[in-house]
Amino acid sequence: MKTTSSLTRNHEFRRLYSKGKNTASKYAAVYCRRNGKSGNRLGVTVSAKLGGAVQRNKIRRRLKEIYRLNEPGVAAGYDIVIVARQASRIAKYSELEASVLYLFRKLGIFDESIRGAVK
């Protein structure tokens, strides 16, 4: 991820949950807020309710990969948190990707004309 670093501190996540814009779908919820910096910061959360460590890490890897491949189209200067939902456990990668990109567009942080890696 070129211009993206990680959100790591609990207070950063809490601030985003309370003051950020959010939207949700069947597979994920996305929170975003301007951060006043030139790059984005990304956080991915997967609850222990979604399964064991192997399942949670698989979902986390998928969400990070979706972001990485589409990063050029994501507007700069935002803190973004993607929260996996129960249905993401059984979702196909393509369904998960379509859902996350839809949520990014809904929040106004994704430009469809700029696409990442060609599949």
N, C-alpha and C positions, 0 to 999 in steps of 0.2 A: 504494500500500500504506500504509494508515493507521498502524498501530502496528508496522510492520516496517521494519527497516533492513537493510543488507547486511553479510554477513560478507566481509571483504576480506583479512585477514591470514593468511598461511600457517600460523602457529602456532595460530590459532583452528580452522582446518580440521583440522590434525593432532590437536589435542586432542579434537575431536569424533569423528574416526575411531578414536582409541584408547580413549576413555572413554565415548563415547555409546552409546545403544541403537541398534540398526540392524535393518533388514529389507529384503528385496529381492524383486523380481518380474522378469518377463521384460523389462520396459521400463525400470525404474529401481531404484535403491537409495536408501533414505532413512535418514539418521542424525539423531538428535536428542538433546539434552541440556538440562537446565534451566540457565538463565543468571542467575537471581537478579534479573532486571530486570522491568519491567512490560510490555515489548514483546518481540516476536520478532525474531530476526536470521536472514536467509535467505541461503544460498549455493547456487548452481547450478553444477555442473561438467559439462562435456562434453569428453571426450577428443578429441585430434586424430585418433585412430584411427577416429572416427565420420565423418570426411569433411573437406571443405574448410571454410573460414570461413563460407561462406553456409549450408551444411547445419548446422554447429554452432550458428550464431546462430539459425537457425529453431527448432531443438530447444530452445535456451535460452529464446527468446521464448515458446514454447508452455508450457514448464514454469513460467515466471514468471507467465504469464496464468492458468494453472490455479490457482496459489497465490493470486493476486490476487482471482479471482472467488470463491474459497472461504475467504478469509481470516477472515471473521466466525466461521466454525465451528472455526477452529484455536485451540487453547488458547494462552493468552498465557504469556510467560516462558520461551520455548525458543529455543535455537539449532538451526536446521534446515539440513541440507545434502541436496540432491537430486542424485544422480549418474545421468546418463543412461547407458543400456546400449545395446548394438549394435542391438537390435530397435526402439528408439525412432526410428531413422532412417526406417523404413517404416510406423510405426504411424499409425493415424488419430488425430485429436485426441481423439475420444470414448474410444478404447481407452486412450490415454495418461492422460486424466483419471481414468477409472475405476481404473486401476492405482495412480496416485498417491494418490487418496482411500482406496483399500483399504489402502495402506501406512500412511497417517496413522492410520486407524482401528485397524490392527493394533498400532501403537505407542501408542495411547491418547491421541493429541493432537488428534483430530477429533471434534466433536459433530455428528451428522447432523441433529439437530433445528434447528440454526441453519444456514441456507443463505445463500450470497452472492447474487449477481445472478441474476435469473430469466432463463432462456434462451428 
